[in-house]
């Protein structure tokens, strides 16, 4: 038996680039994964791939602003330099950093991680066509009313009989696909994220699925260059404590975390053709 093609690559290429503009520094914390399809006998050595990635990351003038152009540049240069690769895929994850404040001023060279949220991007190409998608991971969202259905047939923003509003705490991930690689990625990413947050905050619906569908509908209606959106939430279960001992208390509610299987909801919405 002869193997005609193979799949191989590099994963967890972690790097931290510091872009210096005088006294102001901007950290760019990236994880890059590469996956290729091509002839087995023409596999590109891992060290050559890592050197190429390091060079492209250092050369990108716009690296401080968006990771999608970096993914495009990596994919194009890999395919141009290694014709044995038939299909290349570049996946990027960015850890944002926030400036520390001291003395009431943001410090130009001191940082702390900006929460658990991550920016993601994926670029694949075969030398003739490119596909670009972007996304975010680990966006933690909390609603204390008006999101999940309540008991006994009441409306979702009404309290149940014990006086406790339902609480919904979840981690959201999103991925959206662009129709081309010629996109103003920074404002698009900011706009999509803002749409996710605002729709989650205001949407009144009978289920998690309805709110996710509402988010996707608003994004697709607002951005014609986005062709598809996938949303996923993992619920962090919090349940009200036994309120019998707090019978004299009114207004406040106490919830505790439960170690139990989390609820997962995934939806994908395509633009109507």
C-alpha positions as CSV (number, residue, x, y, z in Angstrom):
1,X,0.0,0.0,0.0
2,X,1.3,3.5,-0.9
3,X,0.4,6.6,1.0
4,X,-0.4,9.3,-1.4
5,X,-0.9,12.2,1.0
6,X,-0.7,13.0,4.7
7,X,-1.7,15.5,7.3
8,X,0.9,17.0,9.7
9,X,1.7,20.2,11.4
10,X,2.9,22.1,14.5
11,X,0.8,23.0,17.6
12,X,1.2,25.2,20.6
13,X,3.7,27.6,19.1
14,X,3.6,30.1,21.9
15,X,5.2,33.5,21.6
16,X,5.1,36.9,23.2
17,X,6.0,39.8,21.0
18,X,6.6,43.2,22.6
19,X,6.0,46.1,20.2
20,X,7.9,49.2,21.3
21,X,6.8,52.6,20.4
22,X,9.1,54.8,22.5
23,X,8.2,54.4,26.1
24,X,4.9,52.7,25.3
25,X,5.0,49.0,24.9
26,X,2.3,46.7,23.5
27,X,2.5,42.9,24.3
28,X,1.2,40.5,21.7
29,X,0.7,37.1,23.3
30,X,-0.1,34.4,20.7
31,X,-0.5,30.7,20.3
32,X,-0.2,29.4,16.8
33,X,-1.2,26.0,15.4
34,X,-0.4,24.8,11.9
35,X,-1.9,21.9,10.0
36,X,-1.1,20.8,6.4
37,X,-2.0,18.3,3.8
38,X,0.5,17.2,1.3
39,X,2.8,14.4,0.1
40,X,4.3,12.3,2.9
41,X,7.8,12.3,1.4
42,X,7.8,16.1,1.1
43,X,6.9,17.0,4.7
44,X,8.4,20.3,5.8
45,X,10.7,20.0,8.9
46,X,9.2,21.4,12.1
47,X,12.2,23.7,12.7
48,X,11.7,25.4,9.3
49,X,8.1,26.0,10.1
50,X,8.8,27.5,13.5
51,X,11.4,29.8,12.0
52,X,9.0,30.9,9.3
53,X,6.3,31.7,11.9
54,X,8.7,33.7,14.1
55,X,9.9,35.7,11.1
56,X,6.4,36.5,9.9
57,X,5.2,37.5,13.4
58,X,8.1,39.9,13.9
59,X,7.6,41.5,10.4
60,X,3.9,42.2,10.7
61,X,3.4,46.0,11.3
62,X,-0.3,45.5,12.1
63,X,0.4,42.7,14.6
64,X,-0.7,44.9,17.5
65,X,-4.1,45.4,16.1
66,X,-5.6,42.2,14.6
67,X,-4.6,38.6,14.4
68,X,-6.5,37.8,11.2
69,X,-4.0,39.5,8.8
70,X,-1.3,37.7,10.6
71,X,-3.0,34.4,9.9
72,X,-3.4,35.3,6.2
73,X,0.3,36.3,5.9
74,X,1.4,33.0,7.5
75,X,-0.9,30.9,5.3
76,X,0.2,32.7,2.1
77,X,3.9,32.6,2.9
78,X,3.8,28.9,3.9
79,X,2.1,27.9,0.7
80,X,4.4,30.1,-1.4
81,X,7.6,28.7,0.1
82,X,6.5,25.1,0.3
83,X,4.7,24.0,-2.9
84,X,4.5,20.4,-1.6
85,X,1.7,21.6,0.8
86,X,-1.7,21.3,-0.8
87,X,-3.8,22.7,1.9
88,X,-2.7,24.8,4.9
89,X,-4.6,25.8,8.0
90,X,-3.4,28.4,10.6
91,X,-5.2,28.7,13.9
92,X,-4.4,31.6,16.3
93,X,-5.4,32.3,19.9
94,X,-4.5,35.7,21.5
95,X,-4.4,36.4,25.2
96,X,-5.1,40.1,25.7
97,X,-3.2,42.1,28.3
98,X,-4.4,45.2,30.2
99,X,-2.2,48.0,31.4
100,X,-1.7,48.4,35.1
101,X,-2.6,51.6,36.8
102,X,-0.4,53.3,39.3
103,X,-0.8,56.8,40.7
104,X,-4.0,57.2,38.6
105,X,-2.2,56.6,35.4
106,X,-1.9,53.7,33.0
107,X,1.6,52.4,33.0
108,X,3.2,52.1,29.5
109,X,5.3,49.0,30.4
110,X,3.4,47.1,33.1
111,X,0.5,44.7,32.4
112,X,-1.9,42.1,33.8
113,X,-3.9,39.5,31.9
114,X,-7.2,41.0,30.7
115,X,-9.4,38.2,32.1
116,X,-10.2,34.8,30.7
117,X,-11.5,35.9,27.3
118,X,-9.4,34.9,24.3
119,X,-9.5,36.2,20.7
120,X,-9.3,33.5,18.0
121,X,-8.8,33.4,14.2
122,X,-8.5,30.7,11.6
123,X,-7.2,30.9,8.0
124,X,-7.0,28.1,5.5
125,X,-5.9,28.1,1.9
126,X,-4.8,26.0,-1.0
127,X,-2.8,28.6,-3.0
128,X,-5.8,29.8,-5.0
129,X,-8.4,30.5,-2.3
130,X,-8.4,31.6,1.3
131,X,-11.1,31.1,4.0
132,X,-11.0,33.4,7.0
133,X,-12.9,33.1,10.3
134,X,-12.7,34.9,13.6
135,X,-14.0,34.3,17.1
136,X,-13.7,34.6,20.8
137,X,-13.5,32.1,23.7
138,X,-14.2,32.2,27.4
139,X,-16.5,35.2,27.4
140,X,-18.2,34.9,30.9
141,X,-21.7,36.3,31.0
142,X,-24.2,36.5,33.9
143,X,-28.0,37.2,33.9
144,X,-29.9,37.3,37.2
145,X,-33.4,37.5,35.6
146,X,-35.2,37.5,32.2
147,X,-33.1,34.8,30.6
148,X,-34.1,31.3,31.5
149,X,-37.7,30.1,31.9
150,X,-39.0,29.9,35.4
151,X,-41.3,27.4,37.0
152,X,-45.1,27.1,37.1
153,X,-45.6,28.7,33.7
154,X,-44.6,32.2,34.8
155,X,-42.9,34.7,32.5
156,X,-39.1,34.5,32.4
157,X,-38.6,37.8,34.3
158,X,-41.0,37.0,37.1
159,X,-39.9,35.5,40.4
160,X,-40.9,31.9,41.2
161,X,-43.0,31.1,44.3
162,X,-40.0,31.1,46.7
163,X,-39.2,34.7,45.6
164,X,-35.9,33.8,43.9
165,X,-35.1,35.1,40.5
166,X,-33.4,32.5,38.2
167,X,-29.7,33.0,37.7
168,X,-27.8,32.1,34.5
169,X,-24.0,32.1,34.5
170,X,-22.3,30.8,31.4
171,X,-19.1,30.8,29.3
172,X,-19.7,31.7,25.7
173,X,-17.7,31.0,22.6
174,X,-18.3,32.4,19.2
175,X,-17.0,31.9,15.7
176,X,-18.0,33.7,12.5
177,X,-16.9,33.2,8.9
178,X,-16.0,36.0,6.5
179,X,-16.9,36.1,2.8
180,X,-13.3,37.3,1.9
181,X,-10.0,38.2,3.4
182,X,-10.3,41.9,2.6
183,X,-12.1,43.0,5.8
184,X,-11.5,45.7,8.3
185,X,-11.0,43.1,11.0
186,X,-10.6,45.3,14.1
187,X,-13.9,47.2,13.9
188,X,-15.7,44.0,12.8
189,X,-14.4,42.1,15.8
190,X,-15.3,44.9,18.1
191,X,-18.8,45.3,16.6
192,X,-19.6,41.6,16.7
193,X,-18.5,41.3,20.4
194,X,-20.6,44.4,21.3
195,X,-23.6,42.8,19.5
196,X,-23.1,39.6,21.5
197,X,-22.9,41.5,24.8
198,X,-25.9,43.8,24.1
199,X,-28.2,41.1,22.8
200,X,-27.4,38.9,25.8
201,X,-28.2,41.8,28.1
202,X,-31.5,42.8,26.5
203,X,-33.0,39.8,24.8
204,X,-36.1,38.4,26.3
205,X,-36.8,34.8,25.3
206,X,-38.0,31.5,26.6
207,X,-34.7,29.7,26.3
208,X,-31.0,29.9,25.9
209,X,-31.3,28.8,22.2
210,X,-33.6,31.7,21.4
211,X,-31.1,34.2,22.8
212,X,-28.2,32.6,20.8
213,X,-30.4,32.7,17.7
214,X,-31.1,36.4,18.4
215,X,-27.4,37.1,18.7
216,X,-26.7,35.4,15.4
217,X,-29.6,37.1,13.6
218,X,-28.4,40.6,14.6
219,X,-24.8,39.9,13.6
220,X,-25.8,38.5,10.2
221,X,-28.2,41.5,9.6
222,X,-25.5,44.0,10.6
223,X,-22.5,42.6,8.8
224,X,-23.1,41.5,5.2
225,X,-19.5,40.2,4.9
226,X,-20.2,37.5,7.6
227,X,-21.7,34.4,6.1
228,X,-22.1,32.1,9.1
229,X,-22.0,32.2,12.9
230,X,-21.6,29.5,15.5
231,X,-22.3,30.1,19.1
232,X,-21.7,27.8,22.1
233,X,-22.5,28.3,25.8
234,X,-21.5,26.1,28.8
235,X,-23.7,26.8,31.8
236,X,-22.0,27.0,35.2
237,X,-24.7,25.6,37.5
238,X,-25.7,27.7,40.5
239,X,-28.7,26.8,42.5
240,X,-30.6,28.6,45.3
241,X,-29.9,27.5,48.8
242,X,-32.7,26.2,51.0
243,X,-34.6,29.4,51.8
244,X,-36.7,28.0,54.6
245,X,-34.1,29.2,57.1
246,X,-34.1,32.6,55.5
247,X,-37.9,33.0,55.6
248,X,-37.7,36.4,57.1
249,X,-35.4,37.7,54.4
250,X,-36.8,39.5,51.4
251,X,-35.2,40.9,48.2
252,X,-31.8,39.2,48.1
253,X,-31.1,35.7,46.9
254,X,-28.3,33.4,47.7
255,X,-26.9,30.9,45.2
256,X,-24.2,28.3,45.5
257,X,-22.2,26.5,42.9
258,X,-22.9,22.9,42.2
259,X,-20.3,20.3,40.9
260,X,-22.5,18.6,38.3
261,X,-22.5,18.2,34.5
262,X,-22.8,21.6,32.9
263,X,-25.5,22.4,30.3
264,X,-24.1,22.9,26.8
265,X,-26.0,24.6,23.9
266,X,-24.5,25.0,20.4
267,X,-26.1,26.7,17.4
268,X,-24.9,27.5,13.9
269,X,-26.8,30.1,11.7
270,X,-26.1,30.5,8.0
271,X,-26.9,33.6,5.9
272,X,-29.9,32.9,3.7
273,X,-29.0,32.6,0.0
